[in-house]
Amino acid sequence: MRERRTVCRYRLSLPALLSWVDGKKHTCGGFTRDVSAKGAFVLCSESVPANAMVDIELLLPTSGEVPGTTVRAKAHVVRNGDIGFAVEGQFGQPDLPD
């Protein structure tokens, strides 16, 4: 299989919160398996429809004196699997405190 990703993915297990609407609002939580600036694979027991638009929030851990924060994206579900799904979207700047 030929690699089609244009940016490097990093194996990171980060807590992820997702929400989407398909007639009614859904939310689920899980953990990332890998992450890049343009997407992630999320391990989740909830089934998210293929091609759904989701709001995703990744929780970044505290590091020394730097408090934990979140990064968010509006993302598109590009692939479903048995244990999770892949999303594609541009993760924005983290919500850093002033």
C-alpha positions as CSV (number, residue, x, y, z in Angstrom):
1,M,0.0,0.0,0.0
2,R,1.4,3.4,-1.0
3,E,1.6,6.1,1.7
4,R,-0.7,9.0,0.7
5,R,-0.2,11.2,3.7
6,T,1.5,14.6,3.0
7,V,2.5,15.3,6.7
8,C,4.1,13.2,9.3
9,R,1.9,11.4,11.8
10,Y,3.0,10.9,15.4
11,R,2.0,8.0,17.6
12,L,0.3,9.8,20.4
13,S,-2.4,8.6,22.8
14,L,-4.4,11.8,23.6
15,P,-7.9,12.0,25.0
16,A,-10.3,13.1,22.3
17,L,-13.8,14.4,22.5
18,L,-16.0,14.4,19.4
19,S,-19.5,15.6,18.5
20,W,-21.6,15.5,15.3
21,V,-25.1,15.9,14.1
22,D,-27.0,13.5,11.9
23,G,-30.6,14.5,12.7
24,K,-29.7,14.5,16.4
25,K,-26.6,15.5,18.3
26,H,-24.0,12.8,19.2
27,T,-21.0,13.0,21.4
28,C,-18.3,10.4,22.2
29,G,-14.9,10.2,23.7
30,G,-11.9,8.1,22.9
31,F,-8.1,8.3,22.5
32,T,-6.0,9.0,19.5
33,R,-3.7,6.3,18.0
34,D,-1.8,8.8,15.9
35,V,-2.0,12.5,15.2
36,S,-0.7,15.0,12.6
37,A,-1.4,18.6,11.9
38,K,-4.0,17.6,9.4
39,G,-5.7,14.6,11.0
40,A,-5.9,11.8,13.5
41,F,-7.0,8.2,14.0
42,V,-9.4,8.0,17.0
43,L,-9.9,4.8,18.9
44,C,-13.6,4.8,19.9
45,S,-16.3,2.3,20.6
46,E,-19.0,4.6,19.1
47,S,-19.7,4.3,15.4
48,V,-19.3,7.6,13.6
49,P,-20.8,7.7,10.0
50,A,-18.4,7.8,7.1
51,N,-18.2,11.3,5.6
52,A,-19.6,12.9,8.7
53,M,-18.4,16.3,9.8
54,V,-17.3,16.2,13.4
55,D,-16.0,18.7,15.9
56,I,-12.9,17.2,17.6
57,E,-11.1,18.4,20.6
58,L,-7.7,16.9,21.6
59,L,-6.6,17.3,25.2
60,L,-2.9,18.1,25.5
61,P,-1.2,17.2,28.8
62,T,0.5,19.5,31.3
63,S,4.2,19.7,30.8
64,G,6.3,21.1,33.7
65,E,5.2,24.7,34.3
66,V,3.0,24.7,31.1
67,P,-0.7,23.9,31.9
68,G,-2.6,21.4,29.7
69,T,-4.6,22.8,26.9
70,T,-6.8,21.7,23.9
71,V,-6.6,21.9,20.1
72,R,-9.8,21.8,18.1
73,A,-10.8,21.1,14.5
74,K,-13.8,20.7,12.3
75,A,-12.9,17.4,10.6
76,H,-14.2,15.0,8.1
77,V,-14.5,11.2,8.8
78,V,-12.5,9.7,5.9
79,R,-12.3,6.1,7.0
80,N,-14.0,3.8,9.5
81,G,-12.4,0.7,11.0
82,D,-13.3,-2.0,13.6
83,I,-11.7,-0.1,16.4
84,G,-12.1,3.5,15.4
85,F,-12.0,6.0,12.5
86,A,-9.7,8.4,10.7
87,V,-10.5,12.2,10.5
88,E,-9.0,14.8,8.3
89,G,-9.0,18.4,9.3
90,Q,-6.7,21.3,10.1
91,F,-6.0,21.5,13.9
92,G,-5.8,25.1,15.0
93,Q,-3.8,26.9,17.5
94,P,-4.3,25.6,21.1
95,D,-6.4,27.7,23.4
96,L,-3.5,29.0,25.5
97,P,-4.1,31.1,28.5
98,D,-2.9,34.7,28.4
